[in-house]
């Protein structure tokens, strides 16, 4: 018998996939569709209120798989750095209040007017070092998310899982981990080795899925599709993640205007069917 996790009951809606829904609507939609977990976004939590958001999830019996997002640590100048640090300290406390141990970090792109990529990455490392003890105090893990290299200038100077692990490994694994996001890492020729490395160190904090579809839209941020609509081999990727020992939630995180325009219930039903067809290990 195969002892690796199947993920059959580990499906989570990352809230951005139903962007048009408020947090109460997303919670209700998940509960009605039988989706057992939700990944929350800070702006939607702020609209609803932190305490109410936590209560809505608890009352609906939903696990909170993650909070998106912290990060953007590459602000220019001391005042902006202090503001970024303060915002991330607050995000850690929000995650704890919401009942999740995973705060996703999108680390930030180049500071405005800068071409100093090495310096930006060093700044990310420094601020993660400041944040990690606070995260540990609240039982929250910082989950560094590498983004596809096309986002290096404006969103994330960390582009590969290997780079994310280099940032995480100076800290305890229960304080700093990494995100395996199919859209951002599927292309990496070192992916198998780096997922194995992450698993060996207990560093995989989240597994997020959506597909790479073509043609890319004018805004490449919105180029993600439902699992199965594009070019990613989810069987292989999921085998790698499962083989590395990850047994947590599988979050569906889709940035796509067409998906956002669809009824939320339709999105959830598509998520469920694609999860069973492409992600669950048979």
TORTORRO-514443 format. One record per residue: residue in one letter; x, y negated, z negated of N, C-alpha, C in turn. Coordinates in Angstrom, 3 decimals. Layout:
# TORTORRO-514443
R aa       nu       nv       nw      cau      cav      caw       cu       cv       cw
R  A        X        Y        Z        X        Y        Z        X        Y        Z
...
//
This chain:
# TORTORRO-514443
R aa       nu       nv       nw      cau      cav      caw       cu       cv       cw
R  X    0.847    1.199    0.000    0.000    0.000    0.000    0.875   -1.237    0.000
R  X    0.491   -2.252    0.754    1.258   -3.485    0.825    1.009   -4.299   -0.426
R  X    2.087   -4.637   -1.180    1.931   -5.362   -2.434    2.075   -6.864   -2.271
R  X    2.315   -7.335   -1.047    2.442   -8.770   -0.828    1.075   -9.436   -0.889
R  X    1.027  -10.716   -1.287   -0.265  -11.404   -1.359   -0.928  -11.507    0.005
R  X   -2.245  -11.331    0.035   -2.992  -11.441    1.293   -3.526  -12.845    1.525
R  X   -3.701  -13.619    0.450   -4.249  -14.976    0.489   -5.727  -15.016    0.850
R  X   -6.412  -13.877    0.841   -7.810  -13.855    1.265   -8.678  -14.785    0.427
R  X   -8.394  -14.848   -0.870   -9.196  -15.664   -1.782   -8.462  -16.929   -2.213
R  X   -7.484  -17.364   -1.425   -6.641  -18.487   -1.841   -6.805  -19.706   -0.945
R  X   -7.924  -19.805   -0.255   -8.154  -20.914    0.663   -8.470  -22.193   -0.099
R  X   -7.866  -23.298    0.336   -8.130  -24.597   -0.258   -8.343  -25.630    0.838
R  X   -9.308  -26.517    0.614   -9.515  -27.663    1.488   -8.624  -28.798    1.024
R  X   -7.649  -29.186    1.862   -6.979  -30.455    1.607   -7.940  -31.546    2.060
R  X   -8.227  -32.465    1.162   -9.342  -33.392    1.335   -9.253  -34.221    2.609
R  X   -8.032  -34.434    3.127   -7.902  -35.246    4.331   -8.586  -34.590    5.524
R  X   -8.772  -33.285    5.486   -9.393  -32.589    6.614  -10.854  -32.975    6.799
R  X  -11.483  -33.450    5.735  -12.850  -33.976    5.811  -12.803  -35.438    5.361
R  X  -12.046  -36.221    6.096  -11.738  -37.590    5.687  -12.984  -38.431    5.448
R  X  -14.039  -38.193    6.191  -15.250  -38.990    6.050  -16.037  -38.733    4.782
R  X  -15.758  -37.647    4.099  -16.454  -37.317    2.864  -15.844  -38.049    1.678
R  X  -16.672  -38.526    0.789  -16.201  -38.988   -0.509  -15.748  -37.776   -1.327
R  X  -15.131  -38.039   -2.457  -14.714  -36.917   -3.304  -15.915  -36.109   -3.793
R  X  -16.980  -36.732   -4.273  -18.139  -35.902   -4.667  -18.692  -35.068   -3.522
R  X  -18.718  -35.620   -2.306  -19.211  -34.859   -1.161  -18.287  -33.684   -0.845
R  X  -16.981  -33.892   -0.937  -16.036  -32.812   -0.652  -16.132  -31.707   -1.701
R  X  -16.274  -32.088   -2.950  -16.428  -31.092   -4.017  -17.699  -30.280   -3.796
R  X  -18.786  -30.968   -3.503  -20.053  -30.265   -3.261  -19.953  -29.362   -2.032
R  X  -19.304  -29.845   -0.982  -19.154  -29.047    0.222  -18.363  -27.776   -0.027
R  X  -17.270  -27.887   -0.782  -16.474  -26.698   -1.098  -17.283  -25.705   -1.921
R  X  -17.983  -26.210   -2.913  -18.765  -25.317   -3.771  -19.835  -24.585   -2.965
R  X  -20.514  -25.302   -2.078  -21.574  -24.676   -1.278  -21.021  -23.685   -0.268
R  X  -19.808  -23.964    0.245  -19.209  -23.083    1.253  -18.425  -21.925    0.644
R  X  -18.265  -21.917   -0.665  -17.503  -20.861   -1.306  -16.009  -21.006   -1.137
R  X  -15.538  -22.227   -0.912  -14.089  -22.499   -0.863  -13.653  -22.796   -2.288
R  X  -12.722  -22.018   -2.852  -12.504  -22.069   -4.298  -11.585  -23.181   -4.797
R  X  -10.959  -23.940   -3.901  -10.004  -24.949   -4.362  -10.012  -26.144   -3.429
R  X   -9.508  -27.256   -3.958   -9.441  -28.488   -3.179   -8.139  -29.209   -3.507
R  X   -7.503  -29.751   -2.474   -6.361  -30.621   -2.645   -6.831  -32.057   -2.528
R  X   -6.654  -32.835   -3.586   -7.216  -34.179   -3.654   -6.232  -35.228   -3.146
R  X   -6.803  -36.349   -2.691   -6.013  -37.506   -2.277   -6.248  -38.646   -3.246
R  X   -5.204  -39.386   -3.537   -5.265  -40.401   -4.583   -6.254  -41.522   -4.259
R  X   -6.369  -41.890   -2.998   -7.306  -42.966   -2.669   -8.745  -42.540   -2.929
R  X   -9.062  -41.289   -2.620  -10.413  -40.797   -2.874  -10.665  -40.651   -4.376
R  X   -9.653  -40.242   -5.120   -9.766  -40.166   -6.577  -10.010  -41.560   -7.152
R  X   -9.283  -42.548   -6.641   -9.445  -43.914   -7.142  -10.848  -44.440   -6.872
R  X  -11.413  -44.111   -5.707  -12.777  -44.547   -5.394  -13.786  -43.995   -6.399
R  X  -13.577  -42.764   -6.803  -14.527  -42.072   -7.666  -14.232  -42.304   -9.141
R  X  -12.976  -42.552   -9.461  -12.537  -42.664  -10.845  -11.849  -41.385  -11.273
R  X  -10.741  -41.519  -11.987   -9.918  -40.364  -12.337  -10.671  -39.372  -13.219
R  X  -11.258  -39.861  -14.296  -11.938  -38.952  -15.220  -13.131  -38.268  -14.549
R  X  -13.898  -39.032  -13.777  -15.058  -38.440  -13.104  -14.615  -37.414  -12.064
R  X  -13.538  -37.710  -11.340  -13.037  -36.769  -10.340  -12.660  -35.446  -10.984
R  X  -11.950  -35.522  -12.104  -11.551  -34.302  -12.803  -12.774  -33.521  -13.263
R  X  -13.764  -34.222  -13.794  -14.972  -33.556  -14.292  -15.764  -32.911  -13.158
R  X  -15.874  -33.603  -12.022  -16.595  -33.037  -10.885  -15.976  -31.710  -10.453
R  X  -14.658  -31.670  -10.373  -13.988  -30.432   -9.961  -14.194  -29.331  -10.990
R  X  -14.043  -29.677  -12.266  -14.245  -28.677  -13.321  -15.665  -28.132  -13.301
R  X  -16.636  -29.041  -13.227  -18.039  -28.615  -13.284  -18.421  -27.749  -12.086
R  X  -17.763  -27.986  -10.944  -18.045  -27.187   -9.746  -17.268  -25.874   -9.729
R  X  -16.389  -25.682  -10.704  -15.573  -24.470  -10.745  -14.455  -24.454   -9.721
R  X  -14.059  -25.629   -9.243  -12.996  -25.717   -8.239  -11.638  -25.896   -8.900
R  X  -10.659  -25.143   -8.427   -9.271  -25.429   -8.780   -8.793  -26.616   -7.949
R  X   -7.920  -27.428   -8.526   -7.281  -28.509   -7.782   -5.896  -28.011   -7.383
R  X   -5.733  -27.722   -6.102   -4.504  -27.084   -5.632   -3.331  -28.048   -5.589
R  X   -3.597  -29.334   -5.345   -2.515  -30.321   -5.311   -3.114  -31.706   -5.370
R  X   -2.249  -32.679   -5.591   -2.603  -34.086   -5.435   -1.683  -34.694   -4.393
R  X   -2.279  -35.322   -3.389   -1.555  -36.028   -2.337   -1.802  -37.523   -2.503
R  X   -0.869  -38.343   -2.492    0.509  -37.955   -2.514    1.288  -38.975   -3.307
R  X    2.439  -38.547   -3.777    3.454  -39.447   -4.284    4.493  -39.652   -3.197
R  X    5.607  -40.262   -3.607    6.706  -40.444   -2.667    6.872  -41.879   -2.230
R  X    7.238  -42.049   -0.944    7.600  -43.349   -0.380    8.581  -44.047   -1.319
R  X    9.697  -43.366   -1.489   10.729  -43.754   -2.445   11.816  -44.624   -1.829
R  X   11.687  -44.969   -0.566   12.778  -45.643    0.150   12.524  -47.134    0.335
R  X   11.775  -47.727   -0.560   11.478  -49.155   -0.466   12.758  -49.979   -0.561
R  X   12.762  -51.122    0.124   13.952  -51.977    0.173   13.955  -52.945   -1.004
R  X   15.084  -52.996   -1.712   15.261  -53.971   -2.770   14.865  -53.449   -4.136
R  X   15.465  -54.000   -5.204   15.221  -53.507   -6.564   13.771  -53.592   -7.000
R  X   13.085  -54.683   -6.691   11.692  -54.821   -7.131   10.808  -53.761   -6.480
R  X   11.007  -53.538   -5.189   10.210  -52.535   -4.481   10.529  -51.131   -4.995
R  X   11.764  -50.883   -5.336   12.125  -49.568   -5.891   11.450  -49.361   -7.244
R  X   11.448  -50.398   -8.069   10.785  -50.278   -9.374    9.291  -50.018   -9.194
R  X    8.688  -50.687   -8.205    7.265  -50.469   -7.945    7.006  -49.041   -7.476
R  X    7.887  -48.520   -6.619    7.728  -47.146   -6.142    7.859  -46.162   -7.294
R  X    8.826  -46.416   -8.174    9.012  -45.539   -9.328    7.772  -45.571  -10.220
R  X    7.247  -46.767  -10.480    6.068  -46.885  -11.345    4.863  -46.182  -10.731
R  X    4.682  -46.328   -9.419    3.550  -45.682   -8.761    3.650  -44.171   -8.858
R  X    4.841  -43.632   -8.727    5.011  -42.187   -8.805    4.877  -41.666  -10.226
R  X    5.304  -42.441  -11.198    5.067  -42.049  -12.588    3.568  -41.974  -12.864
R  X    2.825  -42.929  -12.332    1.374  -42.907  -12.484    0.768  -41.701  -11.770
R  X    1.270  -41.389  -10.577    0.745  -40.244   -9.827    0.949  -38.942  -10.587
R  X    2.069  -38.806  -11.258    2.325  -37.611  -12.074    1.250  -37.466  -13.149
R  X    0.942  -38.568  -13.816   -0.053  -38.523  -14.880   -1.452  -38.251  -14.314
R  X   -1.739  -38.781  -13.121   -3.017  -38.493  -12.470   -3.134  -36.999  -12.159
R  X   -2.063  -36.418  -11.635   -2.093  -34.987  -11.317   -2.400  -34.163  -12.558
R  X   -1.756  -34.499  -13.666   -1.993  -33.762  -14.900   -3.444  -33.894  -15.351
R  X   -3.997  -35.102  -15.254   -5.384  -35.325  -15.657   -6.350  -34.539  -14.773
R  X   -6.013  -34.398  -13.502   -6.873  -33.681  -12.559   -6.746  -32.166  -12.684
R  X   -5.756  -31.707  -13.424   -5.604  -30.283  -13.654   -4.780  -29.553  -12.621
R  X   -3.969  -30.285  -11.853   -3.073  -29.619  -10.911   -1.637  -29.761  -11.371
R  X   -0.832  -28.759  -11.070    0.589  -28.830  -11.403    1.440  -29.214  -10.195
R  X    0.812  -29.680   -9.107    1.539  -29.942   -7.859    1.246  -31.346   -7.357
R  X    2.276  -32.184   -7.342    2.194  -33.518   -6.748    3.037  -33.520   -5.483
R  X    2.391  -33.650   -4.335    3.094  -33.640   -3.060    3.811  -34.979   -2.871
R  X    5.089  -34.890   -2.491    5.886  -36.083   -2.227    6.205  -36.184   -0.737
R  X    5.716  -37.246   -0.095    6.192  -37.646    1.231    7.203  -38.749    0.963
R  X    8.476  -38.495    1.202    9.525  -39.281    0.542    9.685  -40.690    1.079
R  X    9.208  -40.959    2.300    9.364  -42.290    2.879   10.385  -42.309    3.998
R  X   10.196  -43.256    4.909   11.114  -43.404    6.036   12.211  -44.405    5.741
R  X   12.814  -44.922    6.777   13.857  -45.926    6.605   13.265  -47.206    6.024
R  X   13.948  -47.843    5.078   13.487  -49.155    4.617   13.405  -50.122    5.791
R  X   12.500  -51.065    5.694   12.304  -52.019    6.776   13.616  -52.709    7.145
R  X   13.926  -52.683    8.446   15.125  -53.329    8.947   16.404  -52.526    8.782
R  X   16.311  -51.316    8.202   17.511  -50.519    7.929   17.695  -49.422    8.970
R  X   18.969  -49.105    9.218   19.328  -47.927   10.012   20.172  -46.959    9.186
R  X   20.205  -47.178    7.891   21.062  -46.396    6.994   20.314  -45.154    6.522
R  X   20.321  -44.119    7.361   19.614  -42.886    7.039   20.251  -42.175    5.845
R  X   21.582  -42.161    5.805   22.281  -41.512    4.688   21.941  -42.202    3.377
R  X   21.939  -43.532    3.408   21.609  -44.268    2.199   20.176  -44.055    1.747
R  X   19.251  -43.963    2.711   17.855  -43.725    2.359   17.691  -42.368    1.692
R  X   18.375  -41.369    2.198   18.282  -40.044    1.585   18.895  -40.044    0.189
R  X   19.960  -40.803    0.003   20.568  -40.898   -1.320   19.608  -41.563   -2.307
R  X   18.878  -42.558   -1.846   17.907  -43.228   -2.705   16.794  -42.271   -3.106
R  X   16.342  -41.445   -2.179   15.335  -40.436   -2.504   15.848  -39.514   -3.599
R  X   17.082  -39.052   -3.452   17.661  -38.156   -4.457   17.720  -38.826   -5.823
R  X   18.105  -40.093   -5.847   18.219  -40.809   -7.120   16.860  -40.940   -7.807
R  X   15.837  -41.311   -7.053   14.530  -41.524   -7.675   13.858  -40.213   -8.076
R  X   14.101  -39.151   -7.316   13.592  -37.848   -7.761   14.242  -37.469   -9.087
R  X   15.516  -37.797   -9.229   16.197  -37.552  -10.498   15.562  -38.301  -11.660
R  X   15.051  -39.491  -11.398   14.376  -40.253  -12.447   12.981  -39.721  -12.725
R  X   12.312  -39.210  -11.700   10.937  -38.752  -11.852   10.827  -37.356  -12.460
R  X   11.809  -36.509  -12.205   11.685  -35.100  -12.581   11.467  -34.891  -14.084
R  X   12.183  -35.582  -14.969   11.911  -35.358  -16.400   10.482  -35.733  -16.796
R  X    9.969  -36.818  -16.236    8.591  -37.227  -16.539    7.607  -36.170  -16.038
R  X    7.864  -35.640  -14.844    7.012  -34.577  -14.324    7.012  -33.380  -15.270
R  X    8.185  -33.014  -15.744    8.277  -31.899  -16.675    7.495  -32.131  -17.946
R  X    7.504  -33.363  -18.441    6.769  -33.684  -19.662    5.266  -33.469  -19.484
R  X    4.770  -33.624  -18.258    3.334  -33.508  -18.001    2.953  -32.176  -17.352
R  X    3.906  -31.271  -17.221    3.610  -29.980  -16.622    3.293  -30.048  -15.149
R  X    3.889  -31.023  -14.466    3.647  -31.236  -13.042    4.934  -30.994  -12.275
R  X    4.816  -30.382  -11.122    5.985  -30.165  -10.267    5.933  -31.106   -9.069
R  X    7.038  -31.782   -8.817    7.184  -32.609   -7.628    7.425  -31.695   -6.445
R  X    6.574  -31.780   -5.442    6.652  -30.889   -4.282    7.114  -31.705   -3.073
R  X    8.393  -31.589   -2.747    8.979  -32.372   -1.654    8.537  -31.779   -0.329
R  X    7.921  -32.618    0.507    7.421  -32.147    1.794    8.298  -32.669    2.931
R  X    9.038  -31.785    3.584    9.746  -32.222    4.787    8.751  -32.461    5.910
R  X    8.953  -33.516    6.666    8.100  -33.831    7.802    8.872  -33.648    9.102
R  X    8.150  -33.333   10.156    8.756  -33.168   11.474    9.673  -34.359   11.773
R  X   10.806  -34.128   12.453   11.764  -35.223   12.697   11.191  -36.451   13.392
R  X   10.083  -36.303   14.128    9.539  -37.488   14.794    9.011  -38.512   13.795
R  X    8.863  -38.104   12.524    8.415  -39.033   11.490    9.560  -39.544   10.620
R  X   10.786  -39.305   11.024   11.923  -39.636   10.180   12.028  -41.138    9.921
R  X   11.774  -41.949   10.925   11.960  -43.394   10.776   10.913  -44.028    9.875
R  X    9.665  -43.537    9.937    8.606  -44.279    9.256    7.966  -43.561    8.083
R  X    8.152  -42.234    7.966    7.413  -41.517    6.920    8.273  -40.634    6.028
R  X    9.282  -39.994    6.573   10.055  -39.064    5.736   11.452  -38.863    6.293
R  X   12.437  -39.290    5.540   13.826  -39.085    5.940   14.292  -37.668    5.622
R  X   13.400  -36.859    5.079   13.655  -35.434    4.863   12.892  -34.672    5.936
R  X   13.631  -34.002    6.823   13.023  -33.406    8.018   13.016  -31.891    8.033
R  X   13.787  -31.250    7.207   13.863  -29.791    7.228   13.669  -29.230    5.825
R  X   13.250  -27.984    5.788   13.097  -27.313    4.508   14.434  -27.224    3.782
R  X   15.515  -27.048    4.539   16.832  -27.002    3.917   17.181  -28.307    3.219
R  X   16.876  -29.439    3.854   17.124  -30.739    3.219   16.282  -30.897    1.954
R  X   15.029  -30.472    2.021   14.165  -30.566    0.848   14.703  -29.720   -0.304
R  X   15.186  -28.537    0.019   15.756  -27.675   -1.026   17.027  -28.266   -1.611
R  X   17.824  -28.904   -0.782   19.028  -29.562   -1.302   18.667  -30.620   -2.343
R  X   17.550  -31.315   -2.128   17.100  -32.310   -3.091   16.498  -31.670   -4.345
R  X   15.850  -30.538   -4.160   15.145  -29.908   -5.275   16.083  -29.154   -6.209
R  X   17.093  -28.519   -5.667   17.858  -27.541   -6.441   18.675  -28.099   -7.600
R  X   19.030  -29.380   -7.640   19.679  -29.876   -8.856   18.766  -29.922  -10.082
R  X   17.473  -29.667   -9.894   16.500  -29.801  -10.976   15.849  -28.447  -11.266
R  X   15.297  -28.270  -12.458   14.608  -27.007  -12.755   13.490  -26.746  -11.757
R  X   13.300  -25.472  -11.424   12.315  -25.100  -10.405   10.900  -25.449  -10.806
R  X   10.612  -25.530  -12.109    9.255  -25.876  -12.525    9.018  -27.381  -12.503
R  X   10.046  -28.145  -12.151    9.900  -29.601  -12.049    9.939  -30.100  -10.606
R  X   10.728  -29.454   -9.772   10.863  -29.901   -8.385   10.855  -28.689   -7.462
R  X    9.907  -28.674   -6.541    9.817  -27.622   -5.541    9.664  -28.218   -4.149
R  X    9.200  -27.406   -3.219    9.059  -27.843   -1.831    7.707  -27.393   -1.285
R  X    7.284  -28.086   -0.232    6.068  -27.732    0.495    6.463  -27.066    1.812
R  X    5.852  -25.942    2.107    5.958  -25.335    3.431    4.699  -25.724    4.196
R  X    4.819  -26.701    5.082    3.708  -27.174    5.899    3.942  -26.702    7.328
R  X    3.047  -25.877    7.830    3.256  -25.252    9.135    3.537  -26.277   10.227
R  X    2.813  -27.381   10.220    2.955  -28.384   11.282    4.362  -28.956   11.326
R  X    4.960  -29.110   10.173    6.243  -29.801   10.087    7.451  -28.881   10.193
R  X    7.294  -27.594    9.909    8.478  -26.738    9.834    8.514  -25.615   10.863
R  X    7.452  -25.390   11.621    7.363  -24.193   12.462    8.475  -24.103   13.490
R  X    9.004  -25.234   13.923   10.000  -25.330   14.993   11.419  -25.007   14.525
R  X   11.662  -24.992   13.234   13.013  -24.980   12.666   13.690  -23.621   12.884
R  X   14.833  -23.565   13.589   15.496  -22.282   13.802   16.024  -21.653   12.512
R  X   16.141  -22.438   11.448   16.599  -21.915   10.159   15.436  -21.581    9.224
R  X   14.216  -21.572    9.755   13.052  -21.484    8.884   13.029  -20.204    8.051
R  X   13.280  -19.071    8.662   13.213  -17.813    7.913   14.203  -17.811    6.756
R  X   15.422  -18.236    7.020   16.442  -18.259    5.974   16.081  -19.246    4.869
R  X   15.522  -20.395    5.245   15.214  -21.407    4.235   13.980  -21.034    3.407
R  X   12.997  -20.371    4.005   11.865  -19.890    3.213   12.339  -18.829    2.230
R  X   13.218  -17.941    2.676   13.770  -16.936    1.770   14.544  -17.595    0.633
R  X   15.312  -18.615    0.958   16.056  -19.367   -0.060   15.097  -20.016   -1.057
R  X   14.038  -20.613   -0.540   13.049  -21.247   -1.412   12.384  -20.222   -2.321
R  X   12.053  -19.068   -1.760   11.421  -18.039   -2.562   12.334  -17.497   -3.636
R  X   13.597  -17.298   -3.297   14.553  -16.760   -4.266   14.715  -17.692   -5.459
R  X   14.580  -18.982   -5.210   14.712  -19.944   -6.294   13.399  -20.325   -6.950
R  X   12.292  -19.695   -6.528   10.994  -20.035   -7.080   10.580  -21.461   -6.768
R  X   10.909  -21.924   -5.563   10.725  -23.342   -5.227    9.506  -23.636   -4.360
R  X    8.786  -22.630   -3.866    7.654  -22.924   -2.988    6.481  -23.369   -3.855
R  X    6.167  -24.653   -3.774    5.092  -25.225   -4.581    3.767  -25.259   -3.857
R  X    3.795  -25.257   -2.520    2.552  -25.344   -1.748    2.791  -24.803   -0.353
R  X    1.734  -24.210    0.197    1.719  -23.739    1.585    0.541  -24.418    2.259
R  X    0.834  -25.302    3.217   -0.191  -26.045    3.929   -0.203  -25.607    5.389
R  X   -1.399  -25.501    5.942   -1.522  -24.982    7.303   -2.411  -25.864    8.169
R  X   -2.015  -25.998    9.402   -2.782  -26.525   10.527   -1.945  -26.176   11.744
R  X   -2.451  -26.450   12.937   -1.755  -26.001   14.135   -1.150  -27.176   14.903
R  X   -0.135  -26.853   15.698    0.515  -27.815   16.585   -0.174  -27.734   17.949
R  X   -0.910  -28.791   18.291   -1.664  -28.788   19.532   -1.103  -29.820   20.504
R  X   -1.300  -29.545   21.771   -0.853  -30.442   22.845   -2.036  -30.777   23.752
R  X   -2.004  -31.949   24.400   -0.955  -32.957   24.315   -1.049  -33.742   23.010
R  X    0.091  -34.293   22.579    0.067  -35.134   21.395   -0.728  -36.411   21.689
R  X   -1.489  -36.894   20.731   -2.221  -38.142   20.934   -1.286  -39.342   20.858
R  X   -1.826  -40.512   21.172   -1.022  -41.728   21.101   -0.436  -41.930   19.717
R  X   -1.203  -41.601   18.690   -0.682  -41.587   17.323   -0.358  -40.151   16.971
R  X    0.923  -39.767   16.983    1.265  -38.356   16.770    0.874  -37.836   15.393
R  X    0.632  -38.735   14.450    0.184  -38.289   13.136   -1.131  -37.526   13.231
R  X   -1.920  -37.816   14.261   -3.256  -37.221   14.404   -3.265  -36.035   15.354
R  X   -2.119  -35.412   15.553   -2.005  -34.338   16.523   -2.201  -32.938   15.980
R  X   -2.749  -32.798   14.782   -2.910  -31.468   14.193   -4.264  -30.870   14.562
R  X   -4.286  -29.562   14.721   -5.533  -28.889   15.037   -5.855  -27.800   14.039
R  X   -7.040  -27.244   14.162   -7.403  -26.088   13.348   -6.420  -24.947   13.619
R  X   -6.179  -24.161   12.591   -5.370  -22.954   12.735   -5.922  -22.114   13.883
R  X   -5.042  -21.722   14.792   -5.454  -20.918   15.938   -5.681  -21.702   17.205
R  X   -5.677  -23.035   17.118   -5.918  -23.859   18.307   -4.647  -24.202   19.064
R  X   -3.483  -23.877   18.517   -2.242  -24.356   19.112   -1.172  -23.294   19.249
R  X    0.052  -23.641   18.889    1.236  -22.887   19.269    1.956  -22.179   18.122
R  X    1.462  -22.307   16.904    2.167  -21.748   15.748    1.780  -20.291   15.539
R  X    2.778  -19.468   15.272    2.573  -18.049   14.972    2.323  -17.914   13.469
R  X    1.062  -17.956   13.082    0.741  -17.925   11.662    0.956  -16.551   11.042
R  X    0.888  -15.509   11.838    1.193  -14.194   11.299    2.620  -14.126   10.793
R  X    3.552  -14.565   11.622    4.956  -14.550   11.217    5.210  -15.497   10.062
R  X    4.681  -16.719   10.165    4.940  -17.700    9.118    4.383  -17.236    7.778
R  X    3.173  -16.715    7.783    2.578  -16.255    6.539    3.335  -15.058    5.977
R  X    3.807  -14.169    6.847    4.632  -13.061    6.372    5.888  -13.567    5.670
R  X    6.499  -14.607    6.222    7.696  -15.168    5.597    7.378  -15.744    4.219
R  X    6.277  -16.502    4.136    5.913  -17.132    2.872    5.501  -16.086    1.839
R  X    4.703  -15.118    2.271    4.303  -14.044    1.355    5.506  -13.226    0.915
R  X    6.392  -12.922    1.863    7.579  -12.153    1.537    8.507  -12.870    0.584
R  X    8.421  -14.195    0.550    9.228  -14.991   -0.382    8.600  -15.056   -1.773
R  X    7.429  -14.427   -1.922    6.818  -14.321   -3.240    5.783  -15.365   -3.571
R  X    5.431  -16.215   -2.618    4.444  -17.249   -2.908    3.055  -16.630   -2.986
R  X    2.361  -16.877   -4.093    1.024  -16.313   -4.263    0.005  -17.395   -4.629
R  X    0.289  -18.638   -4.214   -0.589  -19.752   -4.547   -1.618  -20.033   -3.469
R  X   -2.114  -21.264   -3.493   -3.180  -21.674   -2.583   -2.656  -21.918   -1.181
R  X   -3.529  -21.706   -0.204   -3.243  -22.025    1.195   -4.142  -23.201    1.570
R  X   -3.545  -24.382    1.642   -4.304  -25.604    1.908   -4.387  -25.880    3.399
R  X   -5.589  -26.150    3.857   -5.778  -26.575    5.245   -5.758  -28.099    5.268
R  X   -4.739  -28.654    5.927   -4.549  -30.103    5.962   -4.480  -30.558    7.416
R  X   -5.553  -31.176    7.896   -5.656  -31.548    9.309   -5.842  -33.059    9.445
R  X   -4.941  -33.670   10.187   -5.099  -35.059   10.615   -5.486  -35.018   12.097
R  X   -6.736  -35.282   12.406   -7.208  -35.208   13.788   -8.547  -35.927   13.859
R  X   -8.640  -36.940   14.715   -9.857  -37.729   14.763  -11.068  -36.893   15.166
R  X  -10.868  -35.955   16.071  -11.996  -35.106   16.498  -12.509  -34.270   15.333
R  X  -11.597  -33.729   14.548  -12.003  -32.953   13.369  -12.681  -33.870   12.354
R  X  -12.133  -35.050   12.158  -12.739  -35.990   11.206  -14.148  -36.401   11.623
R  X  -14.385  -36.456   12.938  -15.702  -36.853   13.437  -16.728  -35.722   13.344
R  X  -16.269  -34.502   13.161  -17.181  -33.356   13.068  -17.860  -33.342   11.695
R  X  -19.028  -32.736   11.588  -19.659  -32.596   10.266  -18.748  -31.814    9.317
R  X  -18.685  -32.256    8.078  -17.799  -31.610    7.123  -18.088  -30.135    6.942
R  X  -19.338  -29.767    6.916  -19.688  -28.348    6.741  -19.185  -27.503    7.917
R  X  -19.231  -28.087    9.112  -18.698  -27.378   10.279  -17.189  -27.166   10.131
R  X  -16.495  -28.187    9.645  -15.048  -28.067    9.422  -14.738  -26.963    8.425
R  X  -15.499  -26.896    7.351  -15.265  -25.865    6.342  -15.513  -24.468    6.911
R  X  -16.557  -24.310    7.693  -16.839  -22.994    8.260  -15.747  -22.580    9.248
R  X  -15.268  -23.528   10.037  -14.162  -23.213   10.952  -12.914  -22.844   10.166
R  X  -12.616  -23.610    9.123  -11.475  -23.287    8.257  -11.556  -21.858    7.745
R  X  -12.711  -21.474    7.259  -12.871  -20.144    6.677  -12.651  -19.054    7.716
R  X  -13.249  -19.212    8.887  -13.119  -18.168    9.905  -11.680  -18.092   10.420
R  X  -11.032  -19.225   10.597   -9.651  -19.204   11.088   -8.699  -18.657   10.024
R  X   -8.995  -18.940    8.774   -8.176  -18.400    7.684   -8.183  -16.879    7.712
R  X   -9.362  -16.307    7.868   -9.462  -14.847    7.913   -8.821  -14.272    9.163
R  X   -8.942  -14.991   10.286   -8.439  -14.459   11.550   -6.930  -14.597   11.703
R  X   -6.343  -15.657   11.138   -4.945  -15.962   11.465   -3.993  -15.982   10.274
R  X   -4.512  -16.198    9.065   -3.627  -16.368    7.907   -3.637  -15.160    6.994
R  X   -4.801  -14.607    6.738   -4.891  -13.475    5.823   -4.115  -12.298    6.400
R  X   -3.277  -11.713    5.580   -2.454  -10.584    6.041   -3.319   -9.324    5.987
R  X   -3.321   -8.578    7.085   -4.119   -7.335    7.164   -3.233   -6.125    6.875
//
